[in-house]
Every structure is written in structure tokens, then in C-alpha cells.
């Protein structure tokens, strides 16, 4: 498993210096921004494979484009390495994976700043609140994958501009060799024995995983989907008592002992546990008993994708049984898990390895997430400053 920064660092180079709505000079505009069939069907406006003439036509057009540009997708994130390799092998289409250490907000910035360029992202993998924001900005193309009807209604946009792909629960990862007693709750994290040890995977104003960590802390401390403020208050207290470290956790910081306790998605912590075994680390994973928060990442097509057919074919692959089960092997819960189980195509061995959790997850609404995002944007710096 390749070690990379898990979507929490700011993109460097050209992308980082452009204004959100300005055109960058980093790449020329593509000669052919869309693929059109002989009968005039345009991949850039196709709302389904059927609308483009069927899967065979879509595959042919995507192969003609020959390239798919993805961004902010680490290979060691929810088995994405196997997914990328599987798509390339199946269709012979080259995937350009830029800046795997980027955040959801960086993805949106790349779409707006590179509009009309061949270096613009074709597809996006966004934290749910960021997917809602991208849709509101008119950046996403409506597209229904073949299995769209099987995606739960609460986990997709009615206009098919985005839909959930994989998800999990916020968990607490812990280096059992460096930490005497691994915490199992947010309340535990306040104990003085964890001084300087508790980290987040990123900044919650930019990172979906860190945003989830604050939401979970809110639920553990009297908050709700309508009130994320107790989460900010918790991290302010964690900062005040010296337990919070501003070092953003990655596999590398864990190995160095810089972040022995990491609040992150369960599928990432579980994946790291497998990786660390060969390096002599004993990484424990607990879903906090006092703040269970589940969330999914969302998949979307850039409305101005330079490779529109490949972008849509990528979605079809991700939402096929093959793609969904690959996420499952990476400890993530695929959006179509119930449908796969009903169809008898679920990888039961992989499903049995998921971190155990009780109860049925619930999710904040679009309005609740937008409100929470605003509260965090306004209050996070103050909560952990000093």
C-alpha cells in the first residue's frame, strides 16, 4: 500500500496560486472538449449511457479520448489504487492522478480555475457538503449511472449531479505501542495522559474527514445535526488542555510517532492497521461510543470535463459490482451495498472485515450541512488558535 497524504494538504504549484474563478495559464484549452457520435450525440451532454447510444458507444468514445483526469485521490484511500488499476486494465484508458494529497475544496477550485483547459478534472470525489456546494455553483453535469435507481434516495441528488459512492464512520485510531490505553470515546480524549497526541486528518474547513470529526465530537457533547458548535467547543477544550496537536495525521506522521491518536474515517484507520503490521506498529481502531457519525463521499462529473465520455465511463465502473466491491475491500461501505447483497454480488468476505458498529446511521440534510460548514468556517481558527 503506497503511503500518501490523505486528502488534507493544500495543492501546490499552479493550482494553489490561481484565484477561484480565474483561468489559469497552466494548460491550453483542449482542441476537442467533447466527443460526438456520428448521429450527433454529445458525451458532454449525455445524461446516461443509454442517452449516448448504450455502453458500447460510451466505451468506444472513452477509448477514443484515451485519458481520464482525476484529482485528490490517494491510492491508499479506500482501495483506490486497485480501482484505478482495474479501470485502466479493463478499458486501456490512461488515468492521470494529480495531487493525491488535495482536499475537496481544492478539487472545486481546480474546476473553476481551469475551465476550458485540458488539465481540468474530469470527475470529482467530494465530501458530501462540498458536493452540495459544487452543485449549487452549477459545476456538475447531470448523469445517471446504470445503477442509479438502486442508490438510496437520501444518498443522491434528484437531478443526478452527484451521488454517494462509499463511506464509513468517524473512528479513533491509536498506536497501541505508544499509547498505554487507547481511547474509545471523545470523552476519553480529554484525559491528561493524551497530551499532544490527538490529531485530525486535515483542516475541517477544507477536508471532509476532519469536518466529520468535528461533527462527531458535536454529537458526543450534546450537539446535533442542527448544532455543530459543541464540536468546536470540544476541540477548543482539547487545545486548551494540551491534548490537541495541529499536526495533520497521515501514515507518515503515525509511523514517526507524531500523531499516535488520529480521528479519521474507519476505513482509513482500518486500512492503515493492515499496512502498519508489517512495520511493527499495532494500530487499534475504535468507533467512539459517544459520537457515532457516518458519512459518504460523493462522486460527480465536471460539467466542463475535457474527457466527457471517459468521465461517464469512470462513473459506470465505480457503480458496477466490480467497482463497489473494490471499495468494500478497502474497508469502505459502498453506496450500493444493500443492492449488491440483494443481487448476490456482494463480496461477503470483505463485508465481514468491516469495523463493527451498532445501529442504523442517519445523515444531516443539505441545509444542516451547509449551516455546519458556515459555523466551522467562522469558528475553527478561533477554536484551535494560540
C-alpha positions in Angstrom: 0.0 0.0 0.0 1.5 3.3 -1.0 1.9 5.9 1.7 0.4 9.3 0.7 -1.1 12.3 2.4 -4.9 11.5 2.8 -6.6 14.5 1.1 -5.7 17.1 3.7 -2.9 19.1 2.3 -3.2 22.2 0.1 -2.3 21.7 -3.5 0.9 23.3 -4.5 2.2 24.8 -7.8 -0.1 26.4 -10.3 -3.4 25.4 -8.8 -2.6 26.9 -5.4 -1.9 30.4 -6.7 -4.9 31.0 -9.0 -8.0 32.7 -7.9 -11.0 30.5 -7.6 -12.8 31.9 -10.7 -9.8 32.9 -12.8 -8.4 31.0 -15.8 -5.0 29.5 -15.1 -2.2 29.6 -17.6 -1.0 26.1 -16.6 -2.6 24.4 -19.6 -4.0 25.2 -23.0 -7.7 24.7 -23.9 -8.3 21.3 -25.4 -8.9 21.1 -29.1 -11.9 18.8 -28.7 -13.7 19.4 -25.4 -16.3 16.8 -26.1 -16.9 13.6 -28.0 -19.7 13.5 -30.6 -21.0 10.4 -32.3 -21.8 10.1 -36.0 -25.5 10.7 -35.2 -24.8 13.8 -33.3 -24.9 12.6 -29.7 -22.6 14.5 -27.5 -20.9 12.9 -24.5 -20.6 16.2 -22.8 -24.4 16.5 -22.5 -25.3 12.8 -22.2 -27.3 12.2 -19.1 -26.9 8.4 -19.2 -25.2 5.7 -21.2 -28.5 4.9 -22.9 -28.9 8.6 -23.9 -25.5 8.3 -25.6 -26.4 5.2 -27.5 -25.5 2.5 -25.0 -22.5 1.3 -23.1 -20.7 0.1 -26.2 -20.9 3.6 -27.7 -19.7 5.1 -24.4 -16.8 2.7 -24.2 -15.8 3.4 -27.8 -15.9 7.2 -27.3 -14.0 7.0 -24.0 -11.3 4.9 -25.6 -11.0 7.5 -28.4 -10.4 10.2 -25.7 -7.8 7.9 -24.2 -7.4 9.8 -20.9 -9.2 10.4 -17.6 -8.0 13.2 -15.3 -8.7 12.7 -11.6 -7.5 14.8 -8.7 -7.1 14.5 -4.9 -7.3 10.7 -5.0 -4.7 8.8 -2.9 -4.1 5.2 -4.0 -4.2 4.1 -0.3 -7.6 5.7 0.3 -10.4 3.1 0.4 -8.5 0.8 -2.1 -8.4 3.5 -4.8 -5.2 2.1 -6.1 -6.9 -1.2 -7.1 -9.8 0.8 -8.6 -7.5 2.9 -10.7 -5.6 -0.1 -11.9 -8.8 -2.1 -12.6 -10.2 0.7 -14.8 -7.0 1.2 -16.8 -6.7 -2.6 -17.4 -10.3 -3.1 -18.4 -10.6 -0.2 -20.8 -7.0 0.7 -21.7 -7.6 4.4 -20.7 -4.8 6.2 -19.0 -5.6 7.8 -15.7 -3.8 10.9 -14.7 -4.0 11.2 -10.9 -3.0 14.7 -10.0 -2.1 15.9 -6.5 -3.5 13.0 -4.5 -2.8 15.0 -1.3 -5.5 17.6 -2.2 -8.8 18.4 -0.4 -12.4 18.5 -1.5 -12.2 22.3 -1.7 -9.0 22.0 -3.9 -11.0 19.9 -6.3 -13.7 22.6 -6.6 -11.0 25.2 -7.1 -9.4 23.2 -9.9 -12.7 23.0 -11.7 -13.4 26.7 -11.5 -9.8 27.9 -12.2 -9.2 25.5 -15.1 -12.4 25.8 -17.0 -11.8 25.2 -20.7 -8.4 23.6 -20.2 -7.3 20.1 -20.9 -5.9 19.9 -17.3 -9.3 20.4 -15.7 -10.5 17.5 -13.6 -12.9 15.2 -15.4 -14.5 13.8 -12.3 -14.7 14.7 -8.6 -14.7 12.7 -5.4 -16.0 15.1 -2.8 -17.0 15.2 0.9 -20.8 15.5 0.9 -21.0 19.1 2.0 -18.6 20.0 -0.8 -20.6 18.1 -3.4 -23.7 20.1 -2.4 -21.6 23.3 -2.8 -20.4 22.3 -6.2 -23.9 21.6 -7.4 -25.1 24.9 -6.1 -22.4 26.6 -8.1 -23.5 24.9 -11.3 -20.2 23.0 -11.7 -21.6 19.4 -12.1 -23.1 17.6 -15.1 -26.3 15.5 -14.5 -25.6 11.9 -15.3 -27.4 8.7 -14.2 -25.3 5.6 -14.0 -26.9 2.3 -14.9 -27.4 1.5 -11.2 -28.7 5.0 -10.3 -32.1 3.7 -9.2 -30.5 1.4 -6.7 -28.7 4.2 -4.9 -30.8 5.1 -1.8 -32.8 8.3 -2.3 -31.2 10.1 0.6 -27.8 9.5 -0.9 -28.2 11.1 -4.3 -29.1 14.4 -5.9 -32.6 14.2 -7.5 -31.0 15.8 -10.6 -28.2 13.2 -10.6 -25.5 15.9 -10.3 -23.9 13.9 -7.5 -24.5 10.6 -5.7 -22.8 8.9 -2.8 -20.1 6.3 -3.6 -18.5 5.0 -0.4 -18.5 5.9 3.2 -17.9 4.9 6.8 -17.9 6.1 10.4 -15.6 8.5 12.2 -13.2 6.5 14.3 -10.3 6.9 16.7 -7.1 5.2 15.5 -4.4 4.6 18.1 -0.8 3.4 18.3 -1.1 0.7 20.9 2.6 0.5 21.5 3.0 4.3 22.1 -0.3 4.8 24.0 -0.9 2.8 27.1 -4.7 2.8 27.0 -6.3 3.5 23.6 -9.3 5.9 23.9 -12.7 4.5 22.9 -14.7 7.8 23.2 -14.4 11.5 22.7 -14.7 11.9 26.5 -11.6 9.7 26.8 -9.6 12.1 24.5 -9.7 14.8 27.2 -7.7 12.7 29.7 -4.3 14.3 30.6 -2.5 11.2 29.6 -3.1 12.0 25.9 -1.2 15.4 26.0 -0.1 16.4 22.5 -1.3 13.2 20.9 -4.7 13.8 19.4 -4.8 14.7 15.7 -7.3 15.2 12.9 -6.8 14.2 9.3 -6.8 17.7 7.9 -8.5 21.0 8.5 -12.3 20.8 8.8 -12.8 23.9 6.6 -11.2 22.1 3.7 -11.2 18.3 4.5 -14.3 16.1 4.6 -12.8 13.7 7.1 -11.8 16.5 9.5 -15.3 18.0 9.0 -16.7 14.7 10.0 -14.5 14.6 13.1 -15.9 17.9 14.4 -19.5 16.7 13.7 -18.9 13.5 15.6 -17.5 15.5 18.5 -20.6 17.7 18.5 -22.9 14.6 18.7 -20.8 13.3 21.6 -21.1 16.6 23.5 -24.8 17.4 23.4 -24.9 18.8 19.8 -26.9 17.6 16.9 -27.1 17.8 13.1 -28.5 21.3 13.6 -25.9 22.3 16.1 -22.2 21.6 15.4 -21.0 24.3 17.9 -20.3 21.8 20.7 -17.8 20.1 18.3 -15.9 23.3 18.0 -16.1 23.8 21.8 -14.7 20.3 22.3 -11.7 20.9 20.1 -11.1 24.3 21.8 -11.0 22.4 25.1 -8.8 19.8 23.7 -6.4 22.6 22.5 -6.6 24.3 25.9 -5.6 21.2 27.9 -2.7 20.5 25.5 -4.1 17.2 24.0 -4.8 18.5 20.5 -1.9 18.6 18.1 -2.1 20.8 14.9 0.0 18.2 13.0 -2.4 16.7 10.4 -2.3 12.9 10.6 -1.0 10.8 7.8 0.5 7.4 7.6 3.9 9.1 7.7 3.2 11.1 10.9 1.8 8.0 12.5 5.0 6.0 11.7 7.1 8.8 13.2 5.1 8.9 16.3 4.0 12.5 15.7 0.2 11.6 15.7 -0.3 8.5 17.9 -4.0 9.1 18.1 -5.9 10.0 14.9 -9.5 10.9 14.4 -10.4 9.7 10.9 -12.8 7.6 8.9 -12.9 3.9 10.0 -11.9 2.6 6.5 -8.8 4.7 6.5 -7.8 3.7 10.1 -8.6 0.0 9.3 -6.5 0.2 6.2 -3.6 1.7 8.0 -3.8 -1.1 10.6 -3.1 -3.6 7.8 -0.3 -1.5 6.4 1.4 -0.9 9.8 1.5 -4.5 10.8 4.5 -5.2 8.5 6.2 -2.2 10.1 5.9 -3.3 13.7 3.1 -0.9 14.6 -0.1 -2.1 16.4 -2.8 0.3 15.2 -6.1 -0.1 17.0 -9.4 1.2 15.6 -12.4 2.2 17.7 -15.7 3.8 16.6 -16.4 6.2 19.5 -19.1 5.0 21.8 -20.4 8.6 22.5 -20.4 10.1 19.0 -21.2 7.9 16.1 -21.2 9.9 12.8 -21.4 8.3 9.4 -21.0 9.9 6.1 -20.3 9.2 2.5 -18.1 10.8 -0.1 -19.9 11.8 -3.3 -19.0 11.2 -7.0 -19.7 13.7 -9.7 -18.8 14.7 -13.3 -17.3 18.1 -14.1 -19.8 19.9 -16.4 -16.9 21.0 -18.5 -14.9 17.8 -18.4 -12.2 17.7 -21.1 -12.8 14.0 -21.5 -16.6 13.7 -21.0 -17.0 10.1 -22.3 -14.2 8.8 -20.1 -15.7 10.7 -17.1 -19.0 9.0 -17.6 -17.4 5.6 -18.2 -15.5 6.0 -14.9 -18.8 6.5 -13.1 -20.2 3.4 -14.6 -17.2 1.4 -13.5 -17.3 2.8 -9.9 -21.0 1.9 -9.6 -20.7 -1.6 -11.1 -20.4 -4.6 -8.8 -16.7 -4.7 -9.5 -16.1 -1.2 -8.5 -18.3 -1.2 -5.4 -16.7 -4.4 -4.1 -13.2 -2.9 -4.5 -14.2 -0.1 -2.2 -15.5 -2.8 0.2 -12.1 -4.5 0.1 -10.7 -1.2 1.3 -13.0 -1.3 4.4 -15.3 1.4 3.0 -19.1 0.8 2.9 -20.2 1.2 -0.8 -23.4 3.1 -1.5 -24.9 0.1 -3.3 -24.1 -2.4 -0.6 -27.7 -3.4 0.1 -28.4 -3.7 -3.6 -25.3 -5.9 -4.1 -26.4 -8.1 -1.2 -29.9 -8.5 -2.6 -28.4 -9.4 -6.0 -26.0 -11.9 -4.6 -23.0 -10.0 -5.9 -21.6 -8.6 -2.6 -18.1 -9.7 -1.5 -19.2 -11.3 1.8 -15.6 -11.9 2.9 -14.8 -8.2 2.6 -18.0 -7.2 4.2 -17.2 -9.4 7.3 -14.0 -7.4 7.8 -15.7 -4.1 8.3 -15.2 -2.4 11.7 -18.2 -3.3 13.9 -20.8 -0.8 14.7 -24.4 -1.0 16.0 -27.5 0.9 15.0 -28.6 2.4 11.7 -26.7 5.6 10.6 -28.5 8.8 9.9 -27.2 11.7 7.9 -27.6 15.5 8.1 -29.7 17.2 5.5 -28.3 19.6 2.8 -29.4 22.6 4.9 -27.9 21.2 8.1 -24.6 20.5 6.4 -24.5 24.0 4.9 -25.1 25.6 8.2 -22.5 23.4 9.9 -20.0 24.3 7.2 -20.6 28.0 7.8 -20.2 27.6 11.6 -16.9 25.8 11.2 -15.6 28.3 8.6 -16.2 31.1 11.1 -15.1 29.4 14.3 -12.4 26.8 13.6 -9.5 29.1 13.6 -10.5 30.7 16.9 -11.1 27.3 18.5 -7.6 25.9 17.9 -5.6 29.1 17.7 -2.9 30.0 20.2 
